[in-house]
Every structure is written in C-alpha cells, then in structure tokens.
C-alpha cells in the first residue's frame, strides 16, 4: 500500500509540474519554470519508489491515465479548454482501462 501512496504523490507532483509548465510560457517565466522542474523531479523520485514493488507497466498505466484525466479537468477549469465528444469518450475509455487494470489484473501488485 505504501507504494500506491508514492504513486499518488508522483501523480500529484506531475499534475503540479504540467500545470506550471503551461504557466511558464515556454520556460520564459522563472517561477513556473522552477515549479515545473522541481515538480517533475519529485514526481519521478516518488515513481521510482513505487517501481520497487509495483510492475512498471501497471504503475505507468495508472500514472498516465489518472494524470491525463486530471490535467484535462484542470484544462477545463483553469484554461477554458473544453474537450469535444471524442475526447470525452477517449477519457472515459482511459478511466475504464485504469479501473480494469486495478480491479481485474493479477499483475497489479495488490
């Protein structure tokens, strides 16, 4: 369970980093650029701890799936980037995939 806590932290810091990357305006703004670099450093460190016990494919599926959905929600709220119907359907498939991996896969490392 500790591994999944670090995976959760990795996802949170990745979300912070990618949001700051948007605000960095191609690394032209110092503070968001620093937050981006530090956020990714902490995210990858937490992910590396996760990979001690969780298979890399499972960890990355969760990391990317949850990250994509959360960043899309941040894009909607913070940047008014509204996804169209195909994007929403794709996101629903990603959510379904993460759920299937976690609930039904024997390699998920529960």
N, C-alpha and C positions, 0 to 999 in steps of 0.2 A: 504494500500500500504506500510505503514511503516513496517508491519510485514514481507512482502516479501523482503524488504531491509535487515532486520535482518536475514532472511533465506539465502539470497545471501551471507551475511557476514559469516554466520555459515558454508556454503559450502566452501567458500574461505579458512577459517581458518582450516577446516577439511582437505582440499587438501594440505595445507601447512604442517599440522601435519603428515599426512600419508606419504608425500614425505620425510619429515625429519626422520620419523621412518625407512624408507628404508636406509637412510644415517647413522642412529645411529648404525647400525650393532649390533642389539640385545641389545641396550642401553649400548654398550661399548664405544661409543664416546659421550663426555659430551655435546657439543654444540647442535648437532642434537637431543639428548635426551631431553634437556631443551626445544628446539623449539617444539618438539612433545608434551610434557606435557602442555606447555603454549598454543599451538595451539588448542589442544582439550579442554582445559578449556575455552578459548574464544569462540570456536565453540559451545560448549554446553550452554554457557551463552546466546549467540545470539539465539540459537534454543529455549531456554526456553522463551525468549521474544516473539518469533514467535508463540509459542504454546498458548499464551494468546488469540489469535483471529483465528488462522488457526487450523483446526482439525488435531490432531496428525497423523492420517493415511496419510492425504494429505501432510503435512509437511515432514513426513519421506519418503514418496514416491519420492517427489521432491529432498530432501536431498540425498537420496541414489542413485537415478537414475542419477542425474547430477554429483554427486561425482564419481560414477563408470565410467562414460564416460570420465570425466576429468582426473581421475587417469590413465585410460587406455592410453589416449593421452600422458600424462606425461611419462608413462612407455615406450611408443614407442619412444619418443624423447630423454629422458634422460637416459634410461636404455637399449635401443635397444630390448625391449620385444615386438616383433611383434605378434599380435593375429592372429590365424588361421581363416578360413572362418566361422566355427560355432560360434566362439567368436564374430566375427564381426556381424553376423546375430543376435546373442543374444543382443549385444549392440544396434543394430537398433531397436529391439523389446522394449528394455528399453526406448529408446528415444521416440518411438511411444507411449508407456504407459504414460510417463510423459506428453506428449502433449495432449493425450486423457483426462487425469485427469484434466489438467488445462483448456482445452477448453470446454469440454462437461460435466464435473461433477458439479452438483449443490452444492456439499459439499465442493468445493474448496475454498470457503470463499472470493470470489471476491467482 
